[in-house]
Amino acid sequence: MDNRIIYLCSLYMVCVIAAPPQPTVHQHITIDPQGQPVTVAVNIQPEVNIRPDITMKPQNLFQPGNTINTTNQGGAAIAQSKSNATNTTMNKIKLFVSQTIQQIKALSPRDIGRSAAGWGKRHKKKIILYSAGTSYALISCLIIQGNIFMRKSSIWSAWKKQLSMEELFAIPHDQLGKELVHAIQQRHVNVQNPTDHITPLVRFVQAVDQEMKVLNRYLILATGIRRCRLIRIFPTNNQKIEQAQELKQRLGFVKHTFISWAATDNLANFNH
């Protein structure tokens, strides 16, 4: 029972507070012109003064006109910073080069020679070490290139590698020449014009010359290393040197076989 009374009282207070204010009625008695009293009811409306003081109007930042593209601004700032740094570095390099050139021009040839000689004496050990290191790296690269070249099965010095030199000498030159020309036409065929039989022969001659250059260079370097007794520190050995010599011999035989075939007027009648 008490809870119901409390609930009703609370509901009534809420309604009173939420209800709009009612007008107040006042009775005013006046005298008309004839001298009779007249009662006049006057309604006084309560004034509700609701004036929210909004001094700051929020701005919609998500409108197209008010969008702040921070990504583009940041990217532009970074690009500008990099451009400024690059320009500064280039200016420093240009200034250094120009100053160096002016200093060189101010020196006489004798002074330049003395300066170079003095610099060489001061850095003699470094020059020797750098020169030796560079020479070792270059020679090693050429030796490794030759080792990789000799392992290829598509080189002409490895043609008919299943046969020994004695077995190749035993084959008649005419038969061996025909087999060689047939292999040349298959390996160096002109894809754009398969009926062209001269272009493969030209390519064969170029390939043989290139192989001979590689083998000669390898043998010069490897035999020089062996003479200097430095074969332990370079990527070569006696077996590889012998392999290069054998490939050179076989390549010379292949070239001689082609020349012998061409000398029998087969080249003139090849396209007929």
C-alpha positions in Angstrom: 0.0 0.0 0.0 2.8 2.4 0.9 4.6 1.7 -2.3 1.5 2.5 -4.4 1.0 5.8 -2.6 4.6 6.7 -3.2 4.3 5.7 -6.9 1.2 7.8 -7.3 2.8 10.8 -5.7 5.9 10.5 -7.9 3.7 10.2 -11.0 1.8 13.3 -10.0 5.0 15.3 -9.4 6.3 14.3 -12.8 3.1 15.4 -14.5 3.1 18.7 -12.7 6.7 19.4 -13.6 6.2 18.3 -17.2 3.0 20.2 -17.7 3.2 23.6 -19.3 2.4 26.5 -17.1 -1.3 27.5 -17.1 -2.5 31.0 -17.6 -3.6 32.9 -14.5 -7.1 34.4 -14.5 -7.7 37.7 -12.6 -11.1 39.4 -12.2 -11.2 43.1 -12.5 -14.4 45.1 -11.8 -15.0 48.3 -13.7 -17.9 50.8 -14.0 -19.5 51.1 -17.4 -20.7 54.5 -18.8 -24.2 53.9 -17.4 -22.8 53.5 -13.9 -23.3 49.8 -13.6 -20.5 47.6 -12.2 -19.0 45.1 -14.8 -16.7 42.2 -13.9 -13.9 41.6 -16.5 -11.8 38.5 -16.5 -8.2 39.0 -17.6 -6.0 36.0 -18.6 -2.3 36.5 -17.9 -0.2 34.1 -20.0 3.0 33.1 -18.3 6.1 34.1 -20.2 8.4 31.3 -21.0 11.8 32.6 -21.7 13.7 29.9 -23.5 16.8 31.5 -25.1 19.5 29.1 -25.6 22.8 30.9 -25.7 24.6 29.4 -28.6 27.7 31.5 -29.1 29.7 28.9 -31.2 28.3 27.2 -34.2 29.9 23.9 -35.0 31.3 23.5 -38.5 30.8 20.3 -40.4 34.2 19.1 -41.3 32.9 16.4 -43.5 31.5 18.7 -46.1 33.3 18.6 -49.4 34.5 22.2 -49.1 35.8 21.7 -45.5 37.7 18.4 -46.0 41.3 18.5 -44.9 43.4 16.2 -47.0 46.2 15.5 -44.5 47.6 12.6 -46.7 48.3 14.8 -49.7 49.7 17.5 -47.5 52.0 15.1 -45.7 53.1 13.5 -49.0 53.8 16.9 -50.5 55.8 17.9 -47.4 57.9 14.7 -47.6 58.5 15.1 -51.3 59.5 18.8 -50.8 61.9 17.8 -48.0 63.5 15.1 -50.2 63.8 17.5 -53.1 65.5 20.1 -50.8 67.9 17.5 -49.5 68.8 16.4 -53.0 69.3 19.9 -54.2 71.5 20.7 -51.2 73.7 17.6 -51.8 74.0 18.3 -55.5 75.0 21.9 -54.7 77.7 20.6 -52.3 79.0 18.2 -54.9 79.1 20.9 -57.6 80.9 23.3 -55.2 83.5 20.6 -54.2 84.2 19.7 -57.9 84.5 23.3 -58.9 86.9 24.1 -56.1 89.0 21.0 -56.9 89.2 22.0 -60.6 90.2 25.5 -59.6 92.9 24.2 -57.3 94.2 21.8 -60.1 94.3 24.7 -62.6 96.2 26.8 -60.2 99.0 24.2 -60.0 101.7 23.8 -62.6 102.4 20.4 -64.2 105.5 20.0 -62.0 103.5 20.6 -58.9 100.9 18.1 -60.0 103.6 15.5 -60.6 105.1 16.1 -57.2 101.8 16.0 -55.5 100.9 12.7 -57.2 104.3 11.2 -56.3 103.9 12.3 -52.7 100.4 10.9 -52.5 101.7 7.6 -54.0 104.5 7.3 -51.4 102.1 8.0 -48.5 99.6 5.4 -49.7 101.9 2.9 -51.2 100.7 -0.1 -49.1 97.0 0.7 -49.8 97.7 1.0 -53.6 99.4 -2.4 -53.6 96.7 -4.1 -51.6 93.8 -2.6 -53.6 95.6 -3.4 -56.9 96.2 -7.0 -55.8 92.7 -7.5 -54.6 91.2 -6.0 -57.8 93.4 -8.2 -60.0 92.6 -11.3 -58.0 88.8 -10.7 -58.2 89.0 -10.0 -62.0 91.1 -13.1 -62.7 88.9 -15.3 -60.5 85.7 -14.1 -62.3 87.3 -14.9 -65.7 88.4 -18.4 -64.4 84.9 -19.1 -63.0 83.3 -18.0 -66.3 85.6 -20.4 -68.2 84.8 -23.3 -65.8 81.1 -22.7 -66.4 81.6 -22.5 -70.1 83.4 -25.9 -70.3 80.5 -27.6 -68.5 78.1 -26.7 -71.3 77.0 -29.4 -73.6 75.8 -27.1 -76.4 79.3 -25.7 -77.3 80.8 -26.9 -80.6 84.0 -28.0 -78.8 81.8 -30.7 -77.1 80.3 -31.9 -80.4 80.3 -35.7 -80.5 81.9 -35.7 -77.1 81.0 -39.4 -76.7 83.7 -40.1 -79.3 87.4 -39.8 -78.7 89.7 -37.9 -81.0 91.0 -41.2 -82.5 87.5 -42.3 -83.3 86.7 -38.9 -84.9 89.9 -39.2 -87.1 88.7 -42.6 -88.2 85.5 -41.2 -89.7 85.7 -40.2 -93.4 85.8 -36.4 -93.9 82.9 -36.4 -96.3 80.6 -38.2 -94.0 81.7 -36.2 -91.0 81.3 -33.0 -92.9 77.7 -33.8 -93.8 76.9 -34.7 -90.2 78.4 -31.4 -89.1 76.5 -29.3 -91.6 73.3 -31.1 -90.6 73.9 -30.3 -86.9 74.7 -26.7 -87.8 71.4 -26.3 -89.7 69.5 -27.7 -86.7 71.2 -25.6 -84.1 71.4 -22.3 -85.9 68.3 -22.4 -88.0 66.9 -19.2 -89.2 63.4 -19.1 -87.6 62.1 -16.3 -89.8 63.3 -18.1 -93.0 63.8 -21.8 -92.5 64.9 -22.2 -96.1 67.9 -19.9 -95.5 70.9 -22.3 -95.3 73.6 -19.6 -95.4 72.8 -17.8 -92.1 73.3 -20.9 -89.9 76.7 -21.3 -91.4 77.7 -17.7 -90.6 76.4 -18.1 -87.1 78.4 -21.3 -86.7 81.6 -19.6 -87.7 80.9 -16.7 -85.2 80.2 -19.2 -82.4 83.4 -21.2 -83.1 85.5 -18.0 -83.0 83.9 -16.9 -79.7 84.5 -20.3 -78.2 88.2 -20.2 -79.3 88.6 -16.8 -77.6 87.2 -18.0 -74.3 89.3 -21.2 -74.3 92.5 -19.3 -75.2 91.9 -16.7 -72.5 91.2 -19.5 -69.9 94.4 -21.3 -70.9 96.6 -18.1 -70.7 95.3 -17.3 -67.2 95.3 -20.8 -65.9 98.8 -21.7 -67.2 100.2 -18.4 -65.9 98.7 -19.1 -62.5 100.3 -22.5 -62.5 103.7 -21.1 -63.5 103.5 -18.7 -60.6 102.5 -21.5 -58.3 99.3 -19.8 -57.2 97.0 -22.5 -58.4 95.8 -23.2 -54.8 94.3 -19.8 -54.3 92.4 -19.6 -57.7 89.4 -21.6 -58.8 91.3 -23.9 -61.2 93.5 -27.0 -61.2 95.5 -29.2 -63.5 92.5 -31.3 -64.5 90.5 -28.2 -65.7 93.5 -27.0 -67.6 93.8 -30.3 -69.4 90.0 -30.2 -70.1 90.4 -26.8 -71.7 93.3 -28.0 -73.9 91.3 -31.0 -75.0 88.2 -28.8 -75.8 90.5 -26.5 -77.8 91.8 -29.4 -79.8 88.4 -30.7 -80.6 87.2 -27.3 -81.6 90.0 -26.9 -84.0 89.1 -30.3 -85.5 85.5 -29.3 -85.9 86.6 -26.0 -87.6 88.9 -27.9 -89.9 86.2 -30.4 -90.8 83.9 -27.5 -91.8 86.6 -25.8 -93.9 87.3 -29.1 -95.6 83.7 -29.6 -96.4 83.4 -26.0 -97.8 86.6 -26.5 -99.9 85.0 -29.3 -101.9 82.6 -26.7 -103.6 79.8 -27.9 -101.4 79.2 -24.4 -100.1 78.7 -23.0 -103.7 76.1 -25.7 -104.5 74.6 -25.8 -101.0 71.4 -23.8 -102.0 70.9 -25.5 -105.3 
